[in-house]
Amino acid sequence: MKKIAVPTRGNAVDDHFGHCEMYTVFTIGKDKKIENSEIVPSPQGCGCKSNIASVLKEMGVTTLLAGNMGDGALNVLNCNGIQVFRGCKGDVRQVTETYLKGYILDSGEGCHSHEHHGEEGHVCSH
């Protein structure tokens, strides 16, 4: 079983990871098909300062398909063992199915609109 999380607003990928309405978490079966989806409410506050990375990790999420996010949030997710693909747009289920077919790569683009709220030291403690 694999779990993929998608920051969601309505039924679409939310372009602002830290301020999304909710997260849609898809459970993927052995045949790379979506078996189940559940909604996780978004915690209040910036994505890099909230506990969403650890919540998703506890649920078994290993991949996050996102529109955009800052480096702080990206580092926190990576430290929790969650691989992030940025630059996703559109319906959350279609984006997830596209990813499962191998067509999504990380855009490499970070969000710089609210960069570094003084959290420079996000380093994994391994």
N, CA, C and O atoms as CSV, one atom per row, in Angstrom:
chain,resi,resn,atom,element,x,y,z
A,1,MET,N,N,0.839,-1.198,0.000
A,1,MET,CA,C,0.000,0.000,0.000
A,1,MET,C,C,0.873,1.246,0.000
A,1,MET,O,O,1.874,1.339,0.710
A,2,LYS,N,N,0.463,2.178,-0.806
A,2,LYS,CA,C,1.156,3.457,-0.868
A,2,LYS,C,C,0.109,4.535,-0.618
A,2,LYS,O,O,-1.042,4.393,-1.030
A,3,LYS,N,N,0.500,5.597,0.047
A,3,LYS,CA,C,-0.433,6.708,0.264
A,3,LYS,C,C,0.158,7.986,-0.301
A,3,LYS,O,O,1.332,8.301,-0.102
A,4,ILE,N,N,-0.695,8.713,-1.012
A,4,ILE,CA,C,-0.313,9.967,-1.656
A,4,ILE,C,C,-1.230,11.062,-1.140
A,4,ILE,O,O,-2.451,10.903,-1.144
A,5,ALA,N,N,-0.652,12.176,-0.696
A,5,ALA,CA,C,-1.439,13.308,-0.215
A,5,ALA,C,C,-1.396,14.437,-1.233
A,5,ALA,O,O,-0.389,14.653,-1.907
A,6,VAL,N,N,-2.530,15.163,-1.332
A,6,VAL,CA,C,-2.619,16.291,-2.256
A,6,VAL,C,C,-3.281,17.464,-1.529
A,6,VAL,O,O,-4.417,17.331,-1.074
A,7,PRO,N,N,-2.593,18.621,-1.407
A,7,PRO,CA,C,-3.241,19.804,-0.847
A,7,PRO,C,C,-4.419,20.177,-1.746
A,7,PRO,O,O,-4.267,20.281,-2.963
A,8,THR,N,N,-5.595,20.380,-1.144
A,8,THR,CA,C,-6.826,20.480,-1.929
A,8,THR,C,C,-7.639,21.725,-1.573
A,8,THR,O,O,-7.733,22.120,-0.411
A,9,ARG,N,N,-8.220,22.323,-2.603
A,9,ARG,CA,C,-9.219,23.388,-2.446
A,9,ARG,C,C,-10.317,23.069,-3.446
A,9,ARG,O,O,-10.090,23.074,-4.655
A,10,GLY,N,N,-11.511,22.793,-2.932
A,10,GLY,CA,C,-12.568,22.286,-3.809
A,10,GLY,C,C,-12.175,20.871,-4.206
A,10,GLY,O,O,-11.971,20.019,-3.341
A,11,ASN,N,N,-12.067,20.612,-5.502
A,11,ASN,CA,C,-11.570,19.313,-5.979
A,11,ASN,C,C,-10.236,19.455,-6.686
A,11,ASN,O,O,-9.757,18.513,-7.318
A,12,ALA,N,N,-9.631,20.640,-6.578
A,12,ALA,CA,C,-8.405,20.909,-7.327
A,12,ALA,C,C,-7.196,20.991,-6.407
A,12,ALA,O,O,-7.324,21.226,-5.206
A,13,VAL,N,N,-6.014,20.791,-6.996
A,13,VAL,CA,C,-4.769,20.962,-6.260
A,13,VAL,C,C,-4.676,22.430,-5.842
A,13,VAL,O,O,-4.765,23.328,-6.680
A,14,ASP,N,N,-4.497,22.664,-4.546
A,14,ASP,CA,C,-4.349,24.036,-4.050
A,14,ASP,C,C,-2.923,24.488,-4.302
A,14,ASP,O,O,-1.972,23.776,-3.979
A,15,ASP,N,N,-2.775,25.659,-4.873
A,15,ASP,CA,C,-1.456,26.159,-5.229
A,15,ASP,C,C,-0.648,26.588,-4.010
A,15,ASP,O,O,0.566,26.770,-4.109
A,16,HIS,N,N,-1.301,26.751,-2.863
A,16,HIS,CA,C,-0.591,27.202,-1.656
A,16,HIS,C,C,-0.673,26.123,-0.589
A,16,HIS,O,O,-1.640,26.056,0.170
A,17,PHE,N,N,0.341,25.288,-0.539
A,17,PHE,CA,C,0.396,24.141,0.360
A,17,PHE,C,C,0.001,24.501,1.794
A,17,PHE,O,O,-0.850,23.841,2.389
A,18,GLY,N,N,0.613,25.533,2.338
A,18,GLY,CA,C,0.417,25.867,3.748
A,18,GLY,C,C,-0.924,26.480,4.077
A,18,GLY,O,O,-1.263,26.615,5.252
A,19,HIS,N,N,-1.700,26.858,3.070
A,19,HIS,CA,C,-2.976,27.527,3.326
A,19,HIS,C,C,-4.144,26.805,2.661
A,19,HIS,O,O,-5.202,27.400,2.454
A,20,CYS,N,N,-3.964,25.536,2.327
A,20,CYS,CA,C,-5.030,24.819,1.639
A,20,CYS,C,C,-6.199,24.534,2.581
A,20,CYS,O,O,-6.046,24.587,3.801
A,21,GLU,N,N,-7.362,24.233,2.013
A,21,GLU,CA,C,-8.553,23.906,2.798
A,21,GLU,C,C,-8.395,22.572,3.519
A,21,GLU,O,O,-8.801,22.416,4.670
A,22,MET,N,N,-7.792,21.611,2.808
A,22,MET,CA,C,-7.689,20.247,3.324
A,22,MET,C,C,-6.659,19.495,2.498
A,22,MET,O,O,-6.112,20.011,1.523
A,23,TYR,N,N,-6.414,18.272,2.912
A,23,TYR,CA,C,-5.540,17.377,2.145
A,23,TYR,C,C,-6.367,16.164,1.760
A,23,TYR,O,O,-7.094,15.608,2.583
A,24,THR,N,N,-6.252,15.755,0.497
A,24,THR,CA,C,-6.873,14.509,0.061
A,24,THR,C,C,-5.778,13.451,0.090
A,24,THR,O,O,-4.725,13.619,-0.526
A,25,VAL,N,N,-6.033,12.355,0.813
A,25,VAL,CA,C,-5.054,11.275,0.910
A,25,VAL,C,C,-5.608,10.065,0.170
A,25,VAL,O,O,-6.648,9.515,0.532
A,26,PHE,N,N,-4.891,9.665,-0.873
A,26,PHE,CA,C,-5.295,8.514,-1.686
A,26,PHE,C,C,-4.508,7.281,-1.259
A,26,PHE,O,O,-3.292,7.347,-1.079
A,27,THR,N,N,-5.197,6.163,-1.100
A,27,THR,CA,C,-4.541,4.881,-0.856
A,27,THR,C,C,-4.430,4.161,-2.193
A,27,THR,O,O,-5.420,4.001,-2.906
A,28,ILE,N,N,-3.216,3.728,-2.526
A,28,ILE,CA,C,-2.937,3.123,-3.820
A,28,ILE,C,C,-2.692,1.628,-3.627
A,28,ILE,O,O,-1.913,1.224,-2.764
A,29,GLY,N,N,-3.355,0.827,-4.427
A,29,GLY,CA,C,-3.186,-0.627,-4.355
A,29,GLY,C,C,-1.979,-1.100,-5.138
A,29,GLY,O,O,-1.259,-0.298,-5.733
A,30,LYS,N,N,-1.760,-2.410,-5.137
A,30,LYS,CA,C,-0.603,-3.005,-5.818
A,30,LYS,C,C,-0.629,-2.768,-7.321
A,30,LYS,O,O,0.421,-2.709,-7.960
A,31,ASP,N,N,-1.830,-2.630,-7.889
A,31,ASP,CA,C,-1.954,-2.439,-9.339
A,31,ASP,C,C,-1.865,-0.967,-9.746
A,31,ASP,O,O,-2.231,-0.598,-10.861
A,32,LYS,N,N,-1.372,-0.133,-8.824
A,32,LYS,CA,C,-1.238,1.309,-9.075
A,32,LYS,C,C,-2.574,1.975,-9.389
A,32,LYS,O,O,-2.648,2.892,-10.206
A,33,LYS,N,N,-3.610,1.506,-8.738
A,33,LYS,CA,C,-4.945,2.101,-8.883
A,33,LYS,C,C,-5.360,2.678,-7.532
A,33,LYS,O,O,-4.997,2.152,-6.480
A,34,ILE,N,N,-6.130,3.773,-7.577
A,34,ILE,CA,C,-6.638,4.385,-6.348
A,34,ILE,C,C,-7.701,3.470,-5.752
A,34,ILE,O,O,-8.705,3.170,-6.398
A,35,GLU,N,N,-7.473,3.030,-4.513
A,35,GLU,CA,C,-8.429,2.163,-3.832
A,35,GLU,C,C,-9.338,2.932,-2.895
A,35,GLU,O,O,-10.479,2.534,-2.662
A,36,ASN,N,N,-8.834,4.038,-2.356
A,36,ASN,CA,C,-9.590,4.767,-1.352
A,36,ASN,C,C,-9.085,6.197,-1.289
A,36,ASN,O,O,-7.942,6.475,-1.650
A,37,SER,N,N,-9.936,7.101,-0.831
A,37,SER,CA,C,-9.481,8.463,-0.570
A,37,SER,C,C,-10.126,8.942,0.719
A,37,SER,O,O,-11.259,8.582,1.039
A,38,GLU,N,N,-9.387,9.759,1.449
A,38,GLU,CA,C,-9.918,10.337,2.677
A,38,GLU,C,C,-9.477,11.787,2.764
A,38,GLU,O,O,-8.487,12.191,2.154
A,39,ILE,N,N,-10.226,12.555,3.527
A,39,ILE,CA,C,-9.957,13.980,3.669
A,39,ILE,C,C,-9.319,14.227,5.029
A,39,ILE,O,O,-9.804,13.740,6.051
A,40,VAL,N,N,-8.234,14.983,5.034
A,40,VAL,CA,C,-7.580,15.381,6.275
A,40,VAL,C,C,-7.697,16.897,6.371
A,40,VAL,O,O,-7.234,17.606,5.477
A,41,PRO,N,N,-8.313,17.412,7.447
A,41,PRO,CA,C,-8.435,18.865,7.585
A,41,PRO,C,C,-7.052,19.517,7.662
A,41,PRO,O,O,-6.115,18.945,8.219
A,42,SER,N,N,-6.943,20.702,7.104
A,42,SER,CA,C,-5.682,21.434,7.142
A,42,SER,C,C,-5.527,22.110,8.497
A,42,SER,O,O,-6.459,22.762,8.969
A,43,PRO,N,N,-4.350,21.964,9.140
A,43,PRO,CA,C,-4.137,22.678,10.399
A,43,PRO,C,C,-4.010,24.172,10.125
A,43,PRO,O,O,-3.662,24.581,9.018
A,44,GLN,N,N,-4.292,24.973,11.132
A,44,GLN,CA,C,-4.149,26.417,10.971
A,44,GLN,C,C,-2.672,26.774,10.938
A,44,GLN,O,O,-1.858,26.149,11.619
A,45,GLY,N,N,-2.334,27.771,10.153
A,45,GLY,CA,C,-0.962,28.255,10.134
A,45,GLY,C,C,-0.203,27.817,8.907
A,45,GLY,O,O,-0.691,27.038,8.088
A,46,CYS,N,N,0.986,28.331,8.802
A,46,CYS,CA,C,1.881,28.077,7.677
A,46,CYS,C,C,2.270,26.605,7.626
A,46,CYS,O,O,2.468,25.978,8.667
A,47,GLY,N,N,2.379,26.059,6.436
A,47,GLY,CA,C,2.699,24.647,6.265
A,47,GLY,C,C,3.994,24.217,6.925
A,47,GLY,O,O,4.098,23.093,7.416
A,48,CYS,N,N,4.990,25.107,6.941
A,48,CYS,CA,C,6.279,24.718,7.512
A,48,CYS,C,C,6.251,24.732,9.033
A,48,CYS,O,O,7.098,24.111,9.676
A,49,LYS,N,N,5.275,25.440,9.619
A,49,LYS,CA,C,5.216,25.520,11.079
A,49,LYS,C,C,4.136,24.624,11.671
A,49,LYS,O,O,4.119,24.393,12.880
A,50,SER,N,N,3.246,24.125,10.845
A,50,SER,CA,C,2.181,23.255,11.344
A,50,SER,C,C,2.726,21.849,11.539
A,50,SER,O,O,3.880,21.572,11.214
A,51,ASN,N,N,1.893,20.961,12.071
A,51,ASN,CA,C,2.314,19.579,12.288
A,51,ASN,C,C,1.872,18.669,11.155
A,51,ASN,O,O,1.878,17.448,11.315
A,52,ILE,N,N,1.484,19.236,10.002
A,52,ILE,CA,C,0.890,18.422,8.940
A,52,ILE,C,C,1.862,17.362,8.418
A,52,ILE,O,O,1.430,16.270,8.050
A,53,ALA,N,N,3.153,17.656,8.378
A,53,ALA,CA,C,4.107,16.661,7.868
A,53,ALA,C,C,4.107,15.416,8.748
A,53,ALA,O,O,4.104,14.296,8.237
A,54,SER,N,N,4.111,15.603,10.066
A,54,SER,CA,C,4.115,14.435,10.955
A,54,SER,C,C,2.771,13.722,10.938
A,54,SER,O,O,2.724,12.499,11.068
A,55,VAL,N,N,1.671,14.467,10.777
A,55,VAL,CA,C,0.342,13.844,10.673
A,55,VAL,C,C,0.283,12.951,9.435
A,55,VAL,O,O,-0.175,11.811,9.507
A,56,LEU,N,N,0.746,13.473,8.304
A,56,LEU,CA,C,0.739,12.693,7.061
A,56,LEU,C,C,1.664,11.484,7.173
A,56,LEU,O,O,1.332,10.398,6.698
A,57,LYS,N,N,2.818,11.672,7.798
A,57,LYS,CA,C,3.756,10.559,7.977
A,57,LYS,C,C,3.106,9.445,8.801
A,57,LYS,O,O,3.218,8.268,8.459
A,58,GLU,N,N,2.424,9.825,9.891
A,58,GLU,CA,C,1.760,8.833,10.747
A,58,GLU,C,C,0.682,8.068,9.981
A,58,GLU,O,O,0.408,6.906,10.284
A,59,MET,N,N,0.075,8.715,8.996
A,59,MET,CA,C,-0.944,8.055,8.172
A,59,MET,C,C,-0.326,7.108,7.150
A,59,MET,O,O,-1.027,6.301,6.539
A,60,GLY,N,N,0.993,7.209,6.966
A,60,GLY,CA,C,1.665,6.353,5.991
A,60,GLY,C,C,1.894,7.007,4.652
A,60,GLY,O,O,2.232,6.330,3.682
A,61,VAL,N,N,1.714,8.331,4.579
A,61,VAL,CA,C,1.928,9.055,3.318
A,61,VAL,C,C,3.419,9.091,2.990
A,61,VAL,O,O,4.242,9.421,3.845
A,62,THR,N,N,3.761,8.750,1.750
A,62,THR,CA,C,5.155,8.786,1.304
A,62,THR,C,C,5.380,9.768,0.158
A,62,THR,O,O,6.522,10.069,-0.190
A,63,THR,N,N,4.286,10.268,-0.430
A,63,THR,CA,C,4.379,11.170,-1.581
A,63,THR,C,C,3.372,12.297,-1.420
A,63,THR,O,O,2.248,12.066,-0.973
A,64,LEU,N,N,3.768,13.525,-1.783
A,64,LEU,CA,C,2.857,14.656,-1.773
A,64,LEU,C,C,2.919,15.323,-3.142
A,64,LEU,O,O,3.992,15.693,-3.619
A,65,LEU,N,N,1.756,15.469,-3.763
A,65,LEU,CA,C,1.652,16.147,-5.063
A,65,LEU,C,C,1.123,17.544,-4.794
A,65,LEU,O,O,-0.020,17.700,-4.363
A,66,ALA,N,N,1.939,18.562,-5.041
A,66,ALA,CA,C,1.603,19.923,-4.633
A,66,ALA,C,C,1.636,20.895,-5.799
A,66,ALA,O,O,2.265,20.644,-6.827
A,67,GLY,N,N,0.947,22.004,-5.615
A,67,GLY,CA,C,1.046,23.090,-6.578
A,67,GLY,C,C,2.352,23.819,-6.358
A,67,GLY,O,O,3.192,23.904,-7.255
A,68,ASN,N,N,2.515,24.346,-5.153
A,68,ASN,CA,C,3.686,25.155,-4.845
A,68,ASN,C,C,3.913,25.138,-3.351
A,68,ASN,O,O,2.981,24.893,-2.584
A,69,MET,N,N,5.131,25.392,-2.930
A,69,MET,CA,C,5.419,25.519,-1.506
A,69,MET,C,C,6.796,26.129,-1.333
A,69,MET,O,O,7.634,26.082,-2.234
A,70,GLY,N,N,7.012,26.696,-0.171
A,70,GLY,CA,C,8.309,27.274,0.148
A,70,GLY,C,C,9.302,26.205,0.556
A,70,GLY,O,O,8.935,25.052,0.787
A,71,ASP,N,N,10.565,26.600,0.643
A,71,ASP,CA,C,11.621,25.660,0.987
A,71,ASP,C,C,11.469,25.112,2.397
A,71,ASP,O,O,11.826,23.962,2.654
A,72,GLY,N,N,10.941,25.923,3.321
A,72,GLY,CA,C,10.756,25.467,4.695
A,72,GLY,C,C,9.826,24.274,4.763
A,72,GLY,O,O,10.144,23.269,5.398
A,73,ALA,N,N,8.675,24.378,4.112
A,73,ALA,CA,C,7.707,23.275,4.098
A,73,ALA,C,C,8.288,22.068,3.372
A,73,ALA,O,O,8.105,20.932,3.810
A,74,LEU,N,N,8.982,22.305,2.271
A,74,LEU,CA,C,9.600,21.217,1.511
A,74,LEU,C,C,10.586,20.443,2.387
A,74,LEU,O,O,10.595,19.212,2.381
A,75,ASN,N,N,11.415,21.171,3.141
A,75,ASN,CA,C,12.402,20.530,4.011
A,75,ASN,C,C,11.736,19.716,5.103
A,75,ASN,O,O,12.175,18.605,5.400
A,76,VAL,N,N,10.674,20.255,5.710
A,76,VAL,CA,C,9.976,19.543,6.782
A,76,VAL,C,C,9.360,18.251,6.245
A,76,VAL,O,O,9.448,17.207,6.891
A,77,LEU,N,N,8.741,18.315,5.076
A,77,LEU,CA,C,8.148,17.112,4.475
A,77,LEU,C,C,9.231,16.088,4.146
A,77,LEU,O,O,9.080,14.904,4.448
A,78,ASN,N,N,10.319,16.540,3.528
A,78,ASN,CA,C,11.418,15.631,3.191
A,78,ASN,C,C,11.998,14.979,4.444
A,78,ASN,O,O,12.327,13.793,4.431
A,79,CYS,N,N,12.125,15.744,5.521
A,79,CYS,CA,C,12.647,15.201,6.776
A,79,CYS,C,C,11.725,14.133,7.351
A,79,CYS,O,O,12.170,13.274,8.113
A,80,ASN,N,N,10.456,14.178,6.996
A,80,ASN,CA,C,9.492,13.184,7.452
A,80,ASN,C,C,9.350,12.030,6.458
A,80,ASN,O,O,8.436,11.212,6.567
A,81,GLY,N,N,10.266,11.975,5.488
A,81,GLY,CA,C,10.270,10.866,4.541
A,81,GLY,C,C,9.221,10.966,3.458
A,81,GLY,O,O,8.854,9.963,2.847
A,82,ILE,N,N,8.729,12.193,3.213
A,82,ILE,CA,C,7.695,12.401,2.196
A,82,ILE,C,C,8.329,13.070,0.977
A,82,ILE,O,O,8.887,14.164,1.069
A,83,GLN,N,N,8.230,12.390,-0.165
A,83,GLN,CA,C,8.762,12.933,-1.416
A,83,GLN,C,C,7.739,13.902,-1.989
A,83,GLN,O,O,6.548,13.595,-2.042
A,84,VAL,N,N,8.200,15.066,-2.416
A,84,VAL,CA,C,7.305,16.119,-2.897
A,84,VAL,C,C,7.497,16.357,-4.390
A,84,VAL,O,O,8.621,16.449,-4.883
A,85,PHE,N,N,6.377,16.453,-5.094
A,85,PHE,CA,C,6.370,16.830,-6.511
A,85,PHE,C,C,5.596,18.130,-6.620
A,85,PHE,O,O,4.391,18.164,-6.370
A,86,ARG,N,N,6.296,19.215,-6.998
A,86,ARG,CA,C,5.647,20.527,-7.129
A,86,ARG,C,C,5.255,20.783,-8.571
A,86,ARG,O,O,5.712,20.099,-9.487
A,87,GLY,N,N,4.402,21.776,-8.758
A,87,GLY,CA,C,3.995,22.166,-10.103
A,87,GLY,C,C,2.751,21.451,-10.594
A,87,GLY,O,O,2.431,21.510,-11.781
A,88,CYS,N,N,2.029,20.762,-9.678
A,88,CYS,CA,C,0.816,20.035,-10.071
A,88,CYS,C,C,-0.376,20.991,-10.131
A,88,CYS,O,O,-0.480,21.925,-9.335
A,89,LYS,N,N,-1.266,20.743,-11.080
A,89,LYS,CA,C,-2.463,21.574,-11.245
A,89,LYS,C,C,-3.621,20.690,-11.664
A,89,LYS,O,O,-3.428,19.646,-12.287
A,90,GLY,N,N,-4.843,21.123,-11.310
A,90,GLY,CA,C,-6.026,20.433,-11.800
A,90,GLY,C,C,-6.706,19.571,-10.756
A,90,GLY,O,O,-6.427,19.683,-9.562
A,91,ASP,N,N,-7.602,18.710,-11.218
A,91,ASP,CA,C,-8.393,17.836,-10.372
A,91,ASP,C,C,-7.479,16.884,-9.597
A,91,ASP,O,O,-6.588,16.271,-10.184
A,92,VAL,N,N,-7.693,16.756,-8.281
A,92,VAL,CA,C,-6.771,15.981,-7.448
A,92,VAL,C,C,-6.710,14.509,-7.855
A,92,VAL,O,O,-5.633,13.912,-7.832
A,93,ARG,N,N,-7.834,13.922,-8.224
A,93,ARG,CA,C,-7.837,12.503,-8.615
A,93,ARG,C,C,-7.096,12.324,-9.948
A,93,ARG,O,O,-6.308,11.391,-10.101
A,94,GLN,N,N,-7.353,13.219,-10.907
A,94,GLN,CA,C,-6.679,13.118,-12.209
A,94,GLN,C,C,-5.171,13.320,-12.063
A,94,GLN,O,O,-4.384,12.624,-12.705
A,95,VAL,N,N,-4.770,14.273,-11.216
A,95,VAL,CA,C,-3.338,14.511,-10.992
A,95,VAL,C,C,-2.693,13.264,-10.394
A,95,VAL,O,O,-1.596,12.874,-10.794
A,96,THR,N,N,-3.372,12.644,-9.441
A,96,THR,CA,C,-2.837,11.433,-8.801
A,96,THR,C,C,-2.730,10.294,-9.811
A,96,THR,O,O,-1.732,9.574,-9.831
A,97,GLU,N,N,-3.747,10.130,-10.644
A,97,GLU,CA,C,-3.701,9.078,-11.663
A,97,GLU,C,C,-2.582,9.336,-12.668
A,97,GLU,O,O,-1.918,8.401,-13.116
A,98,THR,N,N,-2.376,10.595,-13.019
A,98,THR,CA,C,-1.282,10.952,-13.928
A,98,THR,C,C,0.066,10.616,-13.295
A,98,THR,O,O,0.958,10.093,-13.964
A,99,TYR,N,N,0.210,10.918,-12.005
A,99,TYR,CA,C,1.439,10.587,-11.283
A,99,TYR,C,C,1.679,9.070,-11.300
A,99,TYR,O,O,2.799,8.615,-11.531
A,100,LEU,N,N,0.631,8.306,-11.058
A,100,LEU,CA,C,0.761,6.849,-11.004
A,100,LEU,C,C,1.188,6.253,-12.347
A,100,LEU,O,O,1.773,5.172,-12.394
A,101,LYS,N,N,0.892,6.962,-13.432
A,101,LYS,CA,C,1.321,6.513,-14.759
A,101,LYS,C,C,2.760,6.938,-15.059
A,101,LYS,O,O,3.318,6.578,-16.096
A,102,GLY,N,N,3.357,7.711,-14.134
A,102,GLY,CA,C,4.754,8.112,-14.304
A,102,GLY,C,C,4.962,9.395,-15.081
A,102,GLY,O,O,6.058,9.645,-15.582
A,103,TYR,N,N,3.915,10.222,-15.191
A,103,TYR,CA,C,4.020,11.425,-16.017
A,103,TYR,C,C,4.304,12.703,-15.244
A,103,TYR,O,O,4.357,13.776,-15.844
A,104,ILE,N,N,4.489,12.621,-13.933
A,104,ILE,CA,C,4.695,13.850,-13.160
A,104,ILE,C,C,6.108,13.884,-12.606
A,104,ILE,O,O,6.568,12.930,-11.979
A,105,LEU,N,N,6.789,14.996,-12.847
A,105,LEU,CA,C,8.105,15.249,-12.288
A,105,LEU,C,C,8.018,16.516,-11.453
A,105,LEU,O,O,7.157,17.363,-11.690
A,106,ASP,N,N,8.908,16.646,-10.478
A,106,ASP,CA,C,8.935,17.855,-9.659
A,106,ASP,C,C,9.360,19.035,-10.530
A,106,ASP,O,O,10.350,18.957,-11.257
A,107,SER,N,N,8.599,20.133,-10.450
A,107,SER,CA,C,8.917,21.320,-11.245
A,107,SER,C,C,10.188,21.989,-10.739
A,107,SER,O,O,10.842,22.728,-11.475
A,108,GLY,N,N,10.540,21.725,-9.466
A,108,GLY,CA,C,11.721,22.353,-8.888
A,108,GLY,C,C,11.496,23.793,-8.492
A,108,GLY,O,O,12.420,24.469,-8.038
A,109,GLU,N,N,10.259,24.274,-8.663
A,109,GLU,CA,C,9.979,25.668,-8.362
A,109,GLU,C,C,9.448,25.809,-6.948
A,109,GLU,O,O,8.470,25.167,-6.564
A,110,GLY,N,N,10.108,26.658,-6.186
A,110,GLY,CA,C,9.655,26.942,-4.831
A,110,GLY,C,C,8.790,28.184,-4.818
A,110,GLY,O,O,8.731,28.937,-5.790
A,111,CYS,N,N,8.134,28.377,-3.716
A,111,CYS,CA,C,7.298,29.560,-3.529
A,111,CYS,C,C,8.099,30.552,-2.701
A,111,CYS,O,O,8.568,30.210,-1.616
A,112,HIS,N,N,8.261,31.754,-3.186
A,112,HIS,CA,C,9.094,32.722,-2.476
A,112,HIS,C,C,8.286,33.893,-1.927
A,112,HIS,O,O,8.857,34.888,-1.481
A,113,SER,N,N,6.957,33.779,-1.958
A,113,SER,CA,C,6.144,34.922,-1.541
A,113,SER,C,C,6.210,35.159,-0.039
A,113,SER,O,O,6.052,36.297,0.405
A,114,HIS,N,N,6.441,34.109,0.762
A,114,HIS,CA,C,6.527,34.303,2.214
A,114,HIS,C,C,7.719,33.511,2.756
A,114,HIS,O,O,7.626,32.800,3.757
A,115,GLU,N,N,8.814,33.663,2.066
A,115,GLU,CA,C,9.998,32.848,2.341
A,115,GLU,C,C,10.576,33.127,3.716
A,115,GLU,O,O,10.673,34.278,4.141
A,116,HIS,N,N,10.955,32.075,4.397
A,116,HIS,CA,C,11.726,32.110,5.642
A,116,HIS,C,C,11.132,33.015,6.702
A,116,HIS,O,O,11.475,34.193,6.803
A,117,HIS,N,N,10.244,32.446,7.482
A,117,HIS,CA,C,9.696,33.162,8.637
A,117,HIS,C,C,10.659,33.007,9.802
A,117,HIS,O,O,10.234,32.817,10.941
A,118,GLY,N,N,11.941,33.087,9.524
A,118,GLY,CA,C,12.940,32.918,10.560
A,118,GLY,C,C,13.210,31.466,10.883
A,118,GLY,O,O,13.780,31.161,11.930
A,119,GLU,N,N,12.806,30.555,9.993
A,119,GLU,CA,C,13.026,29.135,10.291
A,119,GLU,C,C,14.172,28.588,9.434
A,119,GLU,O,O,14.054,27.510,8.852
A,120,GLU,N,N,15.240,29.308,9.361
A,120,GLU,CA,C,16.390,28.912,8.553
A,120,GLU,C,C,16.890,27.513,8.911
A,120,GLU,O,O,17.367,26.781,8.043
A,121,GLY,N,N,16.782,27.147,10.176
A,121,GLY,CA,C,17.442,25.931,10.617
A,121,GLY,C,C,16.642,24.642,10.460
A,121,GLY,O,O,16.779,23.749,11.295
A,122,HIS,N,N,15.815,24.508,9.428
A,122,HIS,CA,C,15.107,23.256,9.221
A,122,HIS,C,C,16.074,22.224,8.654
A,122,HIS,O,O,16.233,22.109,7.439
A,123,VAL,N,N,16.708,21.486,9.535
A,123,VAL,CA,C,17.654,20.460,9.101
A,123,VAL,C,C,17.181,19.138,9.680
A,123,VAL,O,O,16.753,19.076,10.832
A,124,CYS,N,N,17.258,18.101,8.894
A,124,CYS,CA,C,16.850,16.776,9.380
A,124,CYS,C,C,17.793,16.340,10.481
A,124,CYS,O,O,19.002,16.555,10.397
A,125,SER,N,N,17.238,15.728,11.511
A,125,SER,CA,C,18.084,15.201,12.586
A,125,SER,C,C,18.156,13.685,12.440
A,125,SER,O,O,17.413,12.949,13.089
A,126,HIS,N,N,19.059,13.236,11.581
A,126,HIS,CA,C,19.234,11.791,11.360
A,126,HIS,C,C,20.503,11.351,12.023
A,126,HIS,O,O,20.853,10.172,11.967
